[in-house]
Amino acid sequence: MSTDDLMSLEEIQALLKDKKLYVIAEATGLTYPTLKKLADGKKANYTYGTLLKVTNYLRPTKTTAN
């Protein structure tokens, strides 16, 4: 996945709005406070890895049907 594939903070915030953050935290290995900051739209120095994990969770890779 390239940096072009990462979601913007605004996209992430919109998609996290109605999600259970503790479920995402467990699935991604990220902490609840980090996800809460993202969901609330707080600016921080999020790492590439953090944004990649959230992007992959919210927009998993598409698979082709056989």
Distance bins in CASP14 RR format, pairs under 12 A and 6 or more apart:
PFRMAT RR
TARGET T0000
AUTHOR 0000-0000-0000
RMODE 2
METHOD distances of the structure
MODEL  1
1 7 0 0 0 0 0 1 0 0 0 0 0
1 48 0 0 0 0 0 1 0 0 0 0 0
1 49 0 0 0 0 0 1 0 0 0 0 0
1 51 0 0 0 0 0 1 0 0 0 0 0
1 52 1 0 0 1 0 0 0 0 0 0 0
1 53 0 0 0 0 0 1 0 0 0 0 0
1 55 1 0 0 1 0 0 0 0 0 0 0
1 56 1 0 0 1 0 0 0 0 0 0 0
1 59 0 0 0 0 1 0 0 0 0 0 0
1 60 0 0 0 0 0 1 0 0 0 0 0
1 61 0 0 0 0 1 0 0 0 0 0 0
2 48 0 0 0 0 0 1 0 0 0 0 0
2 52 0 0 0 0 0 1 0 0 0 0 0
2 55 0 0 0 0 0 1 0 0 0 0 0
3 48 1 0 0 1 0 0 0 0 0 0 0
3 49 0 0 0 0 0 1 0 0 0 0 0
3 51 0 0 0 0 1 0 0 0 0 0 0
3 52 0 0 0 0 1 0 0 0 0 0 0
3 55 0 0 0 0 0 1 0 0 0 0 0
4 55 0 0 0 0 0 1 0 0 0 0 0
5 11 0 0 0 0 0 1 0 0 0 0 0
5 48 0 0 0 0 0 1 0 0 0 0 0
5 51 0 0 0 0 0 1 0 0 0 0 0
5 52 0 0 0 0 1 0 0 0 0 0 0
5 55 1 0 0 1 0 0 0 0 0 0 0
5 56 0 0 0 0 1 0 0 0 0 0 0
5 58 0 0 0 0 0 1 0 0 0 0 0
5 59 0 0 0 0 1 0 0 0 0 0 0
5 60 0 0 0 0 0 1 0 0 0 0 0
5 61 0 0 0 0 1 0 0 0 0 0 0
5 62 0 0 0 0 0 1 0 0 0 0 0
6 12 0 0 0 0 1 0 0 0 0 0 0
6 46 0 0 0 0 0 1 0 0 0 0 0
6 47 0 0 0 0 0 1 0 0 0 0 0
6 48 1 0 0 1 0 0 0 0 0 0 0
6 49 0 0 0 0 1 0 0 0 0 0 0
6 50 0 0 0 0 0 1 0 0 0 0 0
6 51 1 0 1 0 0 0 0 0 0 0 0
6 52 1 0 0 1 0 0 0 0 0 0 0
6 53 0 0 0 0 0 1 0 0 0 0 0
6 54 0 0 0 0 1 0 0 0 0 0 0
6 55 1 0 1 0 0 0 0 0 0 0 0
6 56 0 0 0 0 1 0 0 0 0 0 0
6 58 0 0 0 0 0 1 0 0 0 0 0
6 59 0 0 0 0 1 0 0 0 0 0 0
7 13 0 0 0 0 1 0 0 0 0 0 0
7 14 0 0 0 0 1 0 0 0 0 0 0
7 15 1 0 0 1 0 0 0 0 0 0 0
7 16 0 0 0 0 0 1 0 0 0 0 0
7 38 0 0 0 0 0 1 0 0 0 0 0
7 46 0 0 0 0 0 1 0 0 0 0 0
7 50 0 0 0 0 0 1 0 0 0 0 0
7 51 1 0 0 1 0 0 0 0 0 0 0
7 52 0 0 0 0 1 0 0 0 0 0 0
7 53 0 0 0 0 0 1 0 0 0 0 0
7 54 1 0 0 1 0 0 0 0 0 0 0
7 55 1 0 1 0 0 0 0 0 0 0 0
7 56 0 0 0 0 1 0 0 0 0 0 0
7 57 0 0 0 0 0 1 0 0 0 0 0
7 58 1 0 0 1 0 0 0 0 0 0 0
7 59 1 0 0 1 0 0 0 0 0 0 0
8 14 0 0 0 0 1 0 0 0 0 0 0
8 15 0 0 0 0 0 1 0 0 0 0 0
8 38 0 0 0 0 0 1 0 0 0 0 0
8 41 0 0 0 0 0 1 0 0 0 0 0
8 46 0 0 0 0 0 1 0 0 0 0 0
8 51 0 0 0 0 1 0 0 0 0 0 0
8 54 0 0 0 0 0 1 0 0 0 0 0
8 55 0 0 0 0 1 0 0 0 0 0 0
8 58 0 0 0 0 0 1 0 0 0 0 0
8 59 0 0 0 0 0 1 0 0 0 0 0
9 15 0 0 0 0 0 1 0 0 0 0 0
9 16 0 0 0 0 0 1 0 0 0 0 0
9 37 0 0 0 0 0 1 0 0 0 0 0
9 38 1 0 0 1 0 0 0 0 0 0 0
9 39 0 0 0 0 0 1 0 0 0 0 0
9 40 0 0 0 0 0 1 0 0 0 0 0
9 41 1 0 0 1 0 0 0 0 0 0 0
9 42 0 0 0 0 1 0 0 0 0 0 0
9 43 1 0 0 1 0 0 0 0 0 0 0
9 44 0 0 0 0 1 0 0 0 0 0 0
9 45 0 0 0 0 0 1 0 0 0 0 0
9 46 1 0 0 1 0 0 0 0 0 0 0
9 50 0 0 0 0 0 1 0 0 0 0 0
9 51 0 0 0 0 1 0 0 0 0 0 0
9 54 0 0 0 0 1 0 0 0 0 0 0
9 55 0 0 0 0 0 1 0 0 0 0 0
10 16 0 0 0 0 0 1 0 0 0 0 0
10 17 0 0 0 0 0 1 0 0 0 0 0
10 38 0 0 0 0 0 1 0 0 0 0 0
10 39 0 0 0 0 0 1 0 0 0 0 0
10 41 0 0 0 0 1 0 0 0 0 0 0
10 43 0 0 0 0 0 1 0 0 0 0 0
11 17 0 0 0 0 0 1 0 0 0 0 0
11 38 0 0 0 0 0 1 0 0 0 0 0
11 41 0 0 0 0 0 1 0 0 0 0 0
11 51 0 0 0 0 0 1 0 0 0 0 0
11 54 0 0 0 0 1 0 0 0 0 0 0
11 55 0 0 0 0 1 0 0 0 0 0 0
11 58 0 0 0 0 1 0 0 0 0 0 0
11 59 0 0 0 0 1 0 0 0 0 0 0
12 19 0 0 0 0 0 1 0 0 0 0 0
12 21 0 0 0 0 0 1 0 0 0 0 0
12 24 0 0 0 0 0 1 0 0 0 0 0
12 28 0 0 0 0 0 1 0 0 0 0 0
12 30 0 0 0 0 0 1 0 0 0 0 0
12 34 0 0 0 0 0 1 0 0 0 0 0
12 35 0 0 0 0 1 0 0 0 0 0 0
12 37 0 0 0 0 0 1 0 0 0 0 0
12 38 1 0 1 0 0 0 0 0 0 0 0
12 39 1 0 0 1 0 0 0 0 0 0 0
12 40 0 0 0 0 0 1 0 0 0 0 0
12 41 0 0 0 0 1 0 0 0 0 0 0
12 42 0 0 0 0 0 1 0 0 0 0 0
12 46 0 0 0 0 1 0 0 0 0 0 0
12 50 0 0 0 0 1 0 0 0 0 0 0
12 51 1 0 0 1 0 0 0 0 0 0 0
12 52 0 0 0 0 0 1 0 0 0 0 0
12 53 0 0 0 0 0 1 0 0 0 0 0
12 54 1 0 1 0 0 0 0 0 0 0 0
12 55 1 0 0 1 0 0 0 0 0 0 0
12 56 0 0 0 0 0 1 0 0 0 0 0
12 57 0 0 0 0 1 0 0 0 0 0 0
12 58 1 0 0 1 0 0 0 0 0 0 0
12 59 0 0 0 0 1 0 0 0 0 0 0
13 19 0 0 0 0 0 1 0 0 0 0 0
13 21 0 0 0 0 0 1 0 0 0 0 0
13 35 0 0 0 0 0 1 0 0 0 0 0
13 36 0 0 0 0 0 1 0 0 0 0 0
13 37 0 0 0 0 1 0 0 0 0 0 0
13 38 1 0 0 1 0 0 0 0 0 0 0
13 39 1 0 0 1 0 0 0 0 0 0 0
13 40 1 0 0 1 0 0 0 0 0 0 0
13 41 1 0 1 0 0 0 0 0 0 0 0
13 42 0 0 0 0 1 0 0 0 0 0 0
13 43 0 0 0 0 0 1 0 0 0 0 0
13 46 0 0 0 0 0 1 0 0 0 0 0
13 51 0 0 0 0 0 1 0 0 0 0 0
13 54 0 0 0 0 0 1 0 0 0 0 0
13 58 0 0 0 0 0 1 0 0 0 0 0
14 38 0 0 0 0 0 1 0 0 0 0 0
14 39 0 0 0 0 1 0 0 0 0 0 0
14 41 0 0 0 0 1 0 0 0 0 0 0
14 58 0 0 0 0 1 0 0 0 0 0 0
15 21 0 0 0 0 0 1 0 0 0 0 0
15 24 0 0 0 0 0 1 0 0 0 0 0
15 35 0 0 0 0 0 1 0 0 0 0 0
15 38 0 0 0 0 1 0 0 0 0 0 0
15 39 0 0 0 0 1 0 0 0 0 0 0
15 41 0 0 0 0 0 1 0 0 0 0 0
15 54 0 0 0 0 1 0 0 0 0 0 0
15 55 0 0 0 0 1 0 0 0 0 0 0
15 57 0 0 0 0 1 0 0 0 0 0 0
15 58 1 0 1 0 0 0 0 0 0 0 0
15 59 0 0 0 0 1 0 0 0 0 0 0
16 22 0 0 0 0 0 1 0 0 0 0 0
16 23 0 0 0 0 0 1 0 0 0 0 0
16 24 1 0 0 1 0 0 0 0 0 0 0
16 25 0 0 0 0 0 1 0 0 0 0 0
16 28 0 0 0 0 0 1 0 0 0 0 0
16 30 0 0 0 0 0 1 0 0 0 0 0
16 32 0 0 0 0 0 1 0 0 0 0 0
16 34 0 0 0 0 0 1 0 0 0 0 0
16 35 1 0 0 1 0 0 0 0 0 0 0
16 36 0 0 0 0 1 0 0 0 0 0 0
16 37 0 0 0 0 0 1 0 0 0 0 0
16 38 1 0 0 1 0 0 0 0 0 0 0
16 39 1 1 0 0 0 0 0 0 0 0 0
16 40 0 0 0 0 1 0 0 0 0 0 0
16 41 0 0 0 0 1 0 0 0 0 0 0
16 42 0 0 0 0 0 1 0 0 0 0 0
16 54 1 0 0 1 0 0 0 0 0 0 0
16 55 0 0 0 0 0 1 0 0 0 0 0
16 57 0 0 0 0 1 0 0 0 0 0 0
16 58 1 0 0 1 0 0 0 0 0 0 0
17 35 0 0 0 0 0 1 0 0 0 0 0
17 36 0 0 0 0 0 1 0 0 0 0 0
17 38 0 0 0 0 0 1 0 0 0 0 0
17 39 1 0 0 1 0 0 0 0 0 0 0
17 40 0 0 0 0 1 0 0 0 0 0 0
17 41 0 0 0 0 0 1 0 0 0 0 0
17 58 0 0 0 0 0 1 0 0 0 0 0
18 24 0 0 0 0 0 1 0 0 0 0 0
18 39 0 0 0 0 1 0 0 0 0 0 0
18 58 0 0 0 0 0 1 0 0 0 0 0
19 25 0 0 0 0 0 1 0 0 0 0 0
19 27 0 0 0 0 0 1 0 0 0 0 0
19 28 0 0 0 0 0 1 0 0 0 0 0
19 35 0 0 0 0 1 0 0 0 0 0 0
19 36 0 0 0 0 0 1 0 0 0 0 0
19 38 0 0 0 0 0 1 0 0 0 0 0
19 39 1 0 0 1 0 0 0 0 0 0 0
19 54 0 0 0 0 0 1 0 0 0 0 0
19 57 0 0 0 0 1 0 0 0 0 0 0
19 58 0 0 0 0 1 0 0 0 0 0 0
20 26 0 0 0 0 1 0 0 0 0 0 0
20 27 0 0 0 0 0 1 0 0 0 0 0
20 32 0 0 0 0 0 1 0 0 0 0 0
20 35 0 0 0 0 1 0 0 0 0 0 0
20 36 0 0 0 0 0 1 0 0 0 0 0
20 39 0 0 0 0 0 1 0 0 0 0 0
20 57 0 0 0 0 0 1 0 0 0 0 0
21 27 0 0 0 0 0 1 0 0 0 0 0
21 28 0 0 0 0 0 1 0 0 0 0 0
21 29 0 0 0 0 0 1 0 0 0 0 0
21 30 0 0 0 0 1 0 0 0 0 0 0
21 31 0 0 0 0 1 0 0 0 0 0 0
21 32 1 0 1 0 0 0 0 0 0 0 0
21 33 0 0 0 0 1 0 0 0 0 0 0
21 34 0 0 0 0 1 0 0 0 0 0 0
21 35 1 0 1 0 0 0 0 0 0 0 0
21 36 1 0 0 1 0 0 0 0 0 0 0
21 37 0 0 0 0 0 1 0 0 0 0 0
21 38 0 0 0 0 1 0 0 0 0 0 0
21 39 1 0 0 1 0 0 0 0 0 0 0
21 40 0 0 0 0 0 1 0 0 0 0 0
21 54 0 0 0 0 0 1 0 0 0 0 0
21 57 0 0 0 0 0 1 0 0 0 0 0
22 28 0 0 0 0 0 1 0 0 0 0 0
22 29 0 0 0 0 0 1 0 0 0 0 0
22 30 0 0 0 0 0 1 0 0 0 0 0
22 31 0 0 0 0 0 1 0 0 0 0 0
22 32 1 0 1 0 0 0 0 0 0 0 0
22 33 0 0 0 0 0 1 0 0 0 0 0
22 35 0 0 0 0 1 0 0 0 0 0 0
22 36 0 0 0 0 1 0 0 0 0 0 0
22 39 0 0 0 0 0 1 0 0 0 0 0
23 29 0 0 0 0 0 1 0 0 0 0 0
23 30 0 0 0 0 0 1 0 0 0 0 0
23 32 0 0 0 0 0 1 0 0 0 0 0
23 35 0 0 0 0 1 0 0 0 0 0 0
23 57 0 0 0 0 1 0 0 0 0 0 0
24 30 1 0 0 1 0 0 0 0 0 0 0
24 31 0 0 0 0 0 1 0 0 0 0 0
24 32 0 0 0 0 1 0 0 0 0 0 0
24 34 0 0 0 0 0 1 0 0 0 0 0
24 35 1 0 1 0 0 0 0 0 0 0 0
24 36 0 0 0 0 0 1 0 0 0 0 0
24 38 0 0 0 0 1 0 0 0 0 0 0
24 39 0 0 0 0 1 0 0 0 0 0 0
24 50 0 0 0 0 0 1 0 0 0 0 0
24 53 0 0 0 0 1 0 0 0 0 0 0
24 54 1 0 0 1 0 0 0 0 0 0 0
24 55 0 0 0 0 0 1 0 0 0 0 0
24 56 0 0 0 0 0 1 0 0 0 0 0
24 57 1 0 1 0 0 0 0 0 0 0 0
24 58 0 0 0 0 1 0 0 0 0 0 0
25 31 1 0 0 1 0 0 0 0 0 0 0
25 32 1 0 1 0 0 0 0 0 0 0 0
25 33 0 0 0 0 1 0 0 0 0 0 0
25 34 1 0 0 1 0 0 0 0 0 0 0
25 35 1 0 1 0 0 0 0 0 0 0 0
25 36 0 0 0 0 1 0 0 0 0 0 0
25 38 0 0 0 0 0 1 0 0 0 0 0
25 39 0 0 0 0 0 1 0 0 0 0 0
25 50 0 0 0 0 0 1 0 0 0 0 0
25 53 0 0 0 0 0 1 0 0 0 0 0
25 54 0 0 0 0 0 1 0 0 0 0 0
25 57 0 0 0 0 1 0 0 0 0 0 0
26 32 0 0 0 0 1 0 0 0 0 0 0
26 35 0 0 0 0 0 1 0 0 0 0 0
26 53 0 0 0 0 0 1 0 0 0 0 0
26 57 0 0 0 0 0 1 0 0 0 0 0
27 35 0 0 0 0 0 1 0 0 0 0 0
27 53 0 0 0 0 1 0 0 0 0 0 0
27 54 0 0 0 0 0 1 0 0 0 0 0
27 56 0 0 0 0 1 0 0 0 0 0 0
27 57 1 0 1 0 0 0 0 0 0 0 0
27 58 0 0 0 0 0 1 0 0 0 0 0
27 60 0 0 0 0 0 1 0 0 0 0 0
28 34 0 0 0 0 1 0 0 0 0 0 0
28 35 0 0 0 0 1 0 0 0 0 0 0
28 38 0 0 0 0 0 1 0 0 0 0 0
28 49 0 0 0 0 1 0 0 0 0 0 0
28 50 0 0 0 0 1 0 0 0 0 0 0
28 51 0 0 0 0 0 1 0 0 0 0 0
28 52 0 0 0 0 1 0 0 0 0 0 0
28 53 1 0 1 0 0 0 0 0 0 0 0
28 54 1 0 0 1 0 0 0 0 0 0 0
28 55 0 0 0 0 0 1 0 0 0 0 0
28 56 1 0 0 1 0 0 0 0 0 0 0
28 57 1 0 1 0 0 0 0 0 0 0 0
28 58 0 0 0 0 1 0 0 0 0 0 0
28 60 0 0 0 0 0 1 0 0 0 0 0
29 35 0 0 0 0 1 0 0 0 0 0 0
29 49 0 0 0 0 0 1 0 0 0 0 0
29 50 0 0 0 0 1 0 0 0 0 0 0
29 53 1 0 0 1 0 0 0 0 0 0 0
29 54 0 0 0 0 0 1 0 0 0 0 0
29 56 0 0 0 0 0 1 0 0 0 0 0
29 57 0 0 0 0 1 0 0 0 0 0 0
30 36 0 0 0 0 0 1 0 0 0 0 0
30 37 0 0 0 0 0 1 0 0 0 0 0
30 38 0 0 0 0 1 0 0 0 0 0 0
30 39 0 0 0 0 0 1 0 0 0 0 0
30 46 0 0 0 0 1 0 0 0 0 0 0
30 47 0 0 0 0 0 1 0 0 0 0 0
30 49 0 0 0 0 1 0 0 0 0 0 0
30 50 1 0 0 1 0 0 0 0 0 0 0
30 51 0 0 0 0 0 1 0 0 0 0 0
30 52 0 0 0 0 0 1 0 0 0 0 0
30 53 1 0 1 0 0 0 0 0 0 0 0
30 54 1 0 0 1 0 0 0 0 0 0 0
30 55 0 0 0 0 0 1 0 0 0 0 0
30 56 0 0 0 0 0 1 0 0 0 0 0
30 57 0 0 0 0 1 0 0 0 0 0 0
31 37 0 0 0 0 1 0 0 0 0 0 0
31 38 0 0 0 0 0 1 0 0 0 0 0
31 46 0 0 0 0 0 1 0 0 0 0 0
31 50 0 0 0 0 1 0 0 0 0 0 0
31 53 0 0 0 0 0 1 0 0 0 0 0
31 54 0 0 0 0 0 1 0 0 0 0 0
32 38 0 0 0 0 0 1 0 0 0 0 0
32 39 0 0 0 0 0 1 0 0 0 0 0
33 39 0 0 0 0 0 1 0 0 0 0 0
33 40 0 0 0 0 0 1 0 0 0 0 0
33 42 0 0 0 0 0 1 0 0 0 0 0
33 44 0 0 0 0 0 1 0 0 0 0 0
33 50 0 0 0 0 0 1 0 0 0 0 0
34 40 0 0 0 0 0 1 0 0 0 0 0
34 41 0 0 0 0 0 1 0 0 0 0 0
34 42 0 0 0 0 0 1 0 0 0 0 0
34 44 0 0 0 0 1 0 0 0 0 0 0
34 45 0 0 0 0 0 1 0 0 0 0 0
34 46 1 0 0 1 0 0 0 0 0 0 0
34 47 0 0 0 0 1 0 0 0 0 0 0
34 49 0 0 0 0 0 1 0 0 0 0 0
34 50 1 0 0 1 0 0 0 0 0 0 0
34 51 0 0 0 0 0 1 0 0 0 0 0
34 53 0 0 0 0 1 0 0 0 0 0 0
34 54 0 0 0 0 1 0 0 0 0 0 0
35 41 0 0 0 0 0 1 0 0 0 0 0
35 42 0 0 0 0 0 1 0 0 0 0 0
35 44 0 0 0 0 0 1 0 0 0 0 0
35 46 0 0 0 0 0 1 0 0 0 0 0
35 50 0 0 0 0 1 0 0 0 0 0 0
35 51 0 0 0 0 0 1 0 0 0 0 0
35 53 0 0 0 0 1 0 0 0 0 0 0
35 54 1 0 0 1 0 0 0 0 0 0 0
35 57 0 0 0 0 1 0 0 0 0 0 0
35 58 0 0 0 0 0 1 0 0 0 0 0
36 42 0 0 0 0 1 0 0 0 0 0 0
36 44 0 0 0 0 0 1 0 0 0 0 0
37 43 0 0 0 0 1 0 0 0 0 0 0
37 44 1 0 1 0 0 0 0 0 0 0 0
37 45 0 0 0 0 0 1 0 0 0 0 0
37 46 0 0 0 0 1 0 0 0 0 0 0
37 50 0 0 0 0 1 0 0 0 0 0 0
37 54 0 0 0 0 0 1 0 0 0 0 0
38 44 0 0 0 0 1 0 0 0 0 0 0
38 46 1 0 0 1 0 0 0 0 0 0 0
38 47 0 0 0 0 0 1 0 0 0 0 0
38 50 0 0 0 0 1 0 0 0 0 0 0
38 51 0 0 0 0 1 0 0 0 0 0 0
38 53 0 0 0 0 0 1 0 0 0 0 0
38 54 1 0 0 1 0 0 0 0 0 0 0
38 55 0 0 0 0 0 1 0 0 0 0 0
38 57 0 0 0 0 0 1 0 0 0 0 0
38 58 0 0 0 0 0 1 0 0 0 0 0
39 54 0 0 0 0 1 0 0 0 0 0 0
39 58 0 0 0 0 0 1 0 0 0 0 0
44 50 0 0 0 0 1 0 0 0 0 0 0
44 51 0 0 0 0 0 1 0 0 0 0 0
45 51 0 0 0 0 0 1 0 0 0 0 0
46 52 0 0 0 0 1 0 0 0 0 0 0
46 53 0 0 0 0 0 1 0 0 0 0 0
46 54 0 0 0 0 1 0 0 0 0 0 0
46 55 0 0 0 0 0 1 0 0 0 0 0
47 53 0 0 0 0 1 0 0 0 0 0 0
47 54 0 0 0 0 0 1 0 0 0 0 0
48 54 0 0 0 0 0 1 0 0 0 0 0
48 55 0 0 0 0 0 1 0 0 0 0 0
49 55 0 0 0 0 1 0 0 0 0 0 0
49 56 0 0 0 0 1 0 0 0 0 0 0
49 57 0 0 0 0 0 1 0 0 0 0 0
50 56 0 0 0 0 0 1 0 0 0 0 0
50 57 0 0 0 0 0 1 0 0 0 0 0
51 57 0 0 0 0 0 1 0 0 0 0 0
51 58 0 0 0 0 0 1 0 0 0 0 0
51 59 0 0 0 0 0 1 0 0 0 0 0
52 58 0 0 0 0 0 1 0 0 0 0 0
52 59 0 0 0 0 0 1 0 0 0 0 0
52 61 0 0 0 0 0 1 0 0 0 0 0
53 59 0 0 0 0 0 1 0 0 0 0 0
53 60 0 0 0 0 0 1 0 0 0 0 0
54 60 0 0 0 0 0 1 0 0 0 0 0
55 61 0 0 0 0 0 1 0 0 0 0 0
END
